[in-house]
Amino acid sequence: MKAGGHVSTSMRPILAPANPKQLPKDGGTRVEVKLKKDPSKRGGLLFPGIYGGQISLERLVAAVAPTLNVEIVVRATDVPTPIAKPGDWMLMSEDAIVGRLNPQRKLSEDKEGERSFIRPLTDSAGQVVGRAFIAPDRYTWQADGGWVTVSGLRANQLRNVQGVLLGEADTASRDVATPLADAAALAAWATEQANIVASHVLDDERQAKTAEIVLEFGGDPGDLKIIKWGADWLSRDEFVSRLQMSRRLLINFDGEFSYDEDADDIHPKEFRQYFRQSDGVAYTLKFDGAVLKGSSGSWPKTSNRPENWADSNVATLLRSLISDVWGDLVDHTGEFGIVGTVHSDEIHREVQVYTVTELDADAF
């Protein structure tokens, strides 16, 4: 790729005799793209705008074609710069592959060494069709994950996942694609991610968000924390153990308790600093674990989608666990109950209440 010159994809191809230096030494096909303007100058590809001139032309080209099965060379001067080789994305270090895919993302933005969590994904034939790790989005309004690529070129951006997944185009423009990894491989990969995060990440909320994404892939959340009951974050097995020793639970499936100006007679700052959740009250995060969304629905389309459209995957799991442990003994209602205190002031919120109505000696 060279600055200067002009080639339009709408023009007829121009054939001209090549001099010996232009001929590929190993035969085959060579494609050259010449930029209309110097990329660093006004009107150029890297002039302040979407990329703001913060990355080089080489890094931009590598980001646009991260898994191309041909060699890519950028020539901004008389000396060409090789930037990618066929299949190198499968062998690159974790930092290198994530840096190629998202060149503007800083290494410091990935916490607790999470880039080392990257693992391969395979298709039904055992071929590698991705390298990725679960990374909950930082912002609800913007995807900042890795990419799906089609024929080596990036198509749509992933949510909640960093890395790359090879895909098959859904549109003629190839800007929307479906990853090639099958359901069984995705579930196994997600389960492995759950085990890695549970062992290495201390942030309980990060674990809970990861669990939502793992379930989205049809994986097993294992020892990941999924619910905060009283002052404690609990995994699935810890939640079941506490249910077996309890007779009543107030739970909010819509996220942590926050200040409500219509319900609270205290200052917001006091709520943030001094709210203490009651021991018999629990909540699970309201986090969207979707990876790809489009007009045709979400991907991956696993079989464990929530029956209640407003529920998260984790909420569906928790409802199932409550039913498994308490069965027909439980009475379920909604009420405006006490969920905690700020100093001596009681804090009330709308919650779901599960109560064991009669005791079976063999149930506890």
C-alpha positions in Angstrom: 0.0 0.0 0.0 1.5 3.3 -1.1 0.6 6.9 -0.5 0.0 8.8 -3.8 -1.7 7.9 -7.0 -5.4 7.1 -7.5 -7.3 3.9 -8.1 -11.1 3.8 -8.1 -13.0 0.5 -7.7 -15.7 1.9 -10.0 -13.3 2.2 -13.0 -12.5 -0.5 -15.5 -9.3 -2.4 -14.7 -6.2 -1.0 -16.5 -3.7 -3.5 -17.8 -0.1 -2.5 -18.6 3.1 -4.3 -19.3 5.1 -4.9 -16.1 8.8 -4.5 -15.8 10.8 -7.4 -14.3 11.1 -5.8 -10.9 7.3 -5.7 -10.6 6.8 -9.4 -11.3 6.1 -11.7 -8.3 9.1 -13.9 -7.8 7.0 -16.9 -6.8 4.2 -16.4 -9.4 0.6 -16.1 -8.2 -1.3 -12.8 -7.7 -0.3 -9.6 -6.1 -2.8 -6.8 -5.3 -1.7 -3.3 -4.8 -3.8 -0.5 -3.3 -2.6 3.1 -3.7 -4.0 5.8 -1.4 -5.5 8.9 -3.0 -3.9 11.2 -0.5 -1.0 11.1 2.0 -2.7 9.5 5.0 -1.2 11.9 7.5 -2.3 15.1 5.7 -5.7 16.8 5.5 -8.2 14.5 3.9 -6.0 11.5 4.4 -7.0 8.3 6.1 -5.2 9.1 9.4 -5.8 12.8 9.6 -7.8 13.8 12.7 -11.1 12.1 12.5 -12.2 8.6 13.5 -8.6 7.5 14.2 -7.3 11.0 15.0 -3.8 10.2 13.7 -3.1 8.2 16.8 -2.1 5.0 15.0 0.3 4.4 12.0 -0.9 3.3 8.6 0.8 0.0 9.2 -1.3 -0.7 12.3 -4.5 0.5 10.6 -4.0 -1.9 7.7 -3.2 -4.8 10.0 -6.4 -4.0 12.0 -8.6 -4.0 8.9 -7.1 -7.3 7.6 -6.1 -9.2 10.7 -6.5 -12.8 9.5 -5.7 -12.5 5.8 -4.1 -15.6 4.3 -1.6 -13.6 2.2 1.3 -11.5 3.1 0.6 -7.8 3.6 3.2 -5.1 2.9 2.9 -1.4 3.4 5.2 1.0 1.5 5.0 4.6 2.6 8.6 5.2 1.6 11.0 3.4 -0.8 11.4 0.7 1.8 8.4 -1.7 2.1 7.3 -2.8 5.6 5.9 -6.3 6.1 3.0 -6.2 8.6 1.3 -9.6 8.3 2.0 -13.1 7.1 -0.5 -15.9 6.3 -1.8 -17.5 9.4 0.4 -15.5 11.8 -2.7 -14.5 13.9 -2.8 -18.1 15.2 0.8 -17.9 16.5 1.1 -14.3 17.7 1.4 -13.5 21.4 -1.7 -12.5 23.3 -0.6 -8.8 23.4 0.2 -8.8 19.7 -3.1 -10.3 18.5 -5.2 -8.0 20.7 -3.1 -5.1 19.7 -3.5 -5.8 16.0 -7.3 -6.1 16.3 -7.8 -3.0 18.4 -4.8 -0.8 17.9 -6.2 2.1 19.9 -6.9 0.0 22.9 -4.2 0.5 25.5 -2.5 -2.4 27.3 -3.4 -0.8 30.7 -7.1 -1.0 29.9 -7.0 -4.8 30.3 -7.0 -5.6 34.0 -5.5 -8.5 35.9 -3.6 -9.9 33.0 -6.7 -10.9 31.2 -5.0 -11.0 27.8 -3.3 -14.2 29.0 -6.8 -15.7 29.2 -7.0 -16.0 25.4 -7.7 -19.5 24.1 -8.4 -21.0 20.7 -11.8 -22.0 19.4 -12.4 -24.8 16.9 -15.1 -25.9 14.4 -16.6 -29.3 14.2 -13.6 -30.6 12.2 -11.1 -29.4 14.8 -9.8 -26.5 12.7 -8.9 -23.3 14.6 -11.5 -20.7 13.9 -10.8 -18.1 16.5 -8.6 -16.9 19.4 -10.5 -15.0 22.1 -11.2 -14.4 25.8 -14.3 -13.1 27.6 -14.0 -9.5 28.5 -17.2 -7.7 29.7 -17.8 -4.5 27.9 -16.8 -1.3 29.8 -19.8 0.7 28.4 -23.4 -0.4 27.8 -23.8 1.9 24.8 -20.7 0.9 22.9 -19.2 -2.3 21.8 -15.4 -2.4 22.4 -14.6 -6.0 21.9 -12.7 -8.0 19.2 -13.8 -8.7 15.7 -15.4 -11.3 13.4 -13.5 -11.6 10.1 -14.6 -12.8 6.7 -11.9 -14.0 4.3 -9.3 -12.3 6.5 -11.0 -8.8 6.6 -12.8 -7.6 9.7 -16.6 -7.5 9.6 -18.7 -6.8 12.7 -17.4 -6.0 16.2 -17.9 -8.3 19.1 -19.4 -7.4 22.5 -18.0 -8.8 25.7 -15.3 -10.8 23.9 -11.7 -9.7 22.9 -9.9 -11.5 20.2 -10.9 -12.7 16.7 -13.5 -15.2 15.4 -13.5 -16.3 11.8 -16.9 -16.0 10.3 -19.2 -16.4 7.3 -20.7 -13.4 5.6 -24.4 -12.7 6.1 -24.6 -9.9 3.7 -23.1 -9.1 0.2 -21.2 -6.2 1.7 -19.5 -8.6 4.2 -20.0 -6.2 7.1 -22.1 -8.6 9.0 -21.0 -12.2 9.7 -21.7 -15.2 11.8 -18.8 -17.0 13.5 -17.9 -20.5 12.3 -17.3 -22.1 15.8 -20.1 -24.6 16.5 -22.2 -24.7 19.7 -20.3 -27.5 21.4 -17.0 -25.8 20.9 -18.4 -22.5 22.1 -19.8 -24.0 25.3 -16.5 -25.8 26.0 -14.5 -22.6 25.4 -16.8 -20.6 27.6 -16.6 -23.1 30.4 -12.8 -23.0 30.2 -13.1 -19.2 30.4 -15.3 -19.5 33.6 -12.6 -21.6 35.3 -9.8 -19.3 34.3 -11.7 -16.1 35.5 -12.8 -17.8 38.8 -9.2 -18.8 39.5 -7.5 -15.5 38.6 -9.9 -12.6 38.9 -10.7 -11.2 42.4 -13.3 -8.7 41.3 -16.7 -10.2 42.3 -18.7 -8.1 39.9 -16.3 -8.9 37.0 -16.9 -12.6 37.8 -20.7 -12.1 37.8 -20.6 -10.3 34.4 -18.4 -13.1 33.1 -21.0 -15.7 34.3 -23.7 -13.9 32.3 -21.6 -14.2 29.1 -20.6 -17.8 29.8 -24.2 -18.7 30.0 -24.9 -16.8 26.8 -22.5 -19.2 25.1 -24.1 -22.3 26.8 -21.2 -22.8 29.1 -21.0 -23.8 32.8 -20.2 -20.9 35.1 -18.6 -23.2 37.6 -17.2 -21.3 40.6 -17.9 -17.8 39.3 -19.7 -15.5 41.7 -23.2 -14.9 40.5 -25.2 -13.3 43.3 -24.7 -11.0 46.3 -26.6 -12.3 49.3 -26.2 -9.9 52.3 -22.6 -8.9 52.4 -21.3 -12.0 50.5 -20.9 -12.8 46.8 -21.8 -16.4 46.2 -21.1 -19.0 43.5 -23.8 -21.4 42.3 -22.9 -24.1 44.8 -22.5 -21.6 47.6 -26.0 -20.1 46.8 -27.5 -23.6 46.9 -25.9 -24.4 50.3 -27.3 -21.1 51.7 -30.7 -21.8 50.3 -30.7 -25.2 52.0 -30.2 -23.5 55.4 -32.7 -20.7 54.8 -36.5 -20.3 54.7 -36.9 -16.9 53.2 -35.2 -14.8 50.5 -35.8 -11.3 49.2 -34.1 -10.9 45.8 -33.7 -8.3 43.2 -33.0 -9.6 39.6 -32.5 -6.1 38.2 -29.1 -5.1 39.7 -27.7 -3.6 42.8 -29.7 -1.3 45.0 -29.1 2.4 44.2 -30.4 5.7 45.4 -34.1 6.5 44.6 -35.1 10.1 45.1 -38.7 9.2 45.2 -38.3 6.6 48.0 -35.3 7.8 50.0 -35.3 10.7 52.5 -31.5 11.0 52.6 -28.8 12.6 50.5 -27.5 10.5 47.5 -23.9 10.7 48.9 -25.1 9.2 52.2 -26.7 6.3 50.3 -23.6 5.6 48.3 -21.3 5.7 51.4 -23.4 4.1 54.1 -26.0 1.8 52.5 -25.8 -1.6 54.2 -27.7 -4.5 52.5 -29.7 -6.7 54.9 -28.5 -10.3 55.5 -31.7 -11.9 54.1 -31.6 -9.8 50.9 -29.9 -10.6 47.6 -29.4 -9.2 44.1 -27.8 -10.2 40.9 -26.4 -7.8 38.3 -28.4 -6.6 35.4 -25.8 -7.1 32.6 -26.3 -7.7 28.9 -24.1 -10.6 28.0 -24.9 -10.5 24.3 -22.0 -11.0 21.9 -23.6 -10.2 18.5 -26.9 -8.5 17.9 -28.6 -7.7 14.6 -31.9 -7.6 12.8 -32.0 -11.4 12.7 -31.6 -11.7 16.5 -28.6 -12.4 18.8 -25.7 -14.8 18.5 -25.0 -17.4 19.8 -28.5 -18.8 19.8 -28.2 -21.2 22.7 -31.0 -23.4 24.0 -31.0 -21.9 27.5 -32.5 -18.5 26.6 -34.5 -16.9 29.5 -38.2 -17.7 29.5 -38.9 -14.3 30.8 -37.6 -11.8 28.2 -36.7 -9.3 31.0 -34.5 -11.8 32.8 -30.7 -12.2 32.4 -29.2 -15.6 32.0 -28.0 -15.5 35.6 -31.5 -14.6 36.8 -32.9 -17.6 34.9 -30.3 -19.9 36.5 -31.1 -18.6 40.0 -34.8 -19.1 39.6 -34.1 -22.7 38.5 -31.9 -23.3 41.5 -34.6 -21.9 43.9 -37.1 -24.2 42.3 -34.7 -27.2 42.6 -33.9 -26.6 46.3 -37.3 -25.5 47.6 -39.6 -27.1 45.1 -43.4 -27.0 45.9 -42.6 -25.8 49.4 -42.0 -22.2 48.3 -44.4 -19.3 48.0 -43.4 -16.6 45.6 -44.7 -13.0 45.7 -43.5 -9.5 44.9 -43.5 -6.8 47.6 -42.1 -3.5 48.7 -39.7 -4.7 51.4 -36.8 -3.6 53.5 -33.6 -4.3 51.7 -31.1 -2.4 53.9 -30.3 0.6 56.0 -28.5 3.9 55.9 -27.6 4.7 59.4 -30.9 4.1 61.2 -33.1 4.7 58.1 -34.7 1.7 56.5 -34.4 1.4 52.7 -37.4 -0.1 50.9 -37.4 -1.5 47.4 -39.7 -3.6 45.2 -38.3 -7.2 45.4 -39.2 -10.8 44.7 -39.9 -12.7 47.9 -39.5 -16.5 48.2 -40.7 -18.1 51.4 -40.8 -21.8 52.5 -44.4 -22.3 53.5 -44.2 -25.7 55.2 -41.2 -27.8 56.3 -40.3 -31.2 55.2 -37.8 -32.9 57.5 -35.9 -34.4 54.6 -35.7 -31.0 52.8 -33.2 -29.4 55.1 
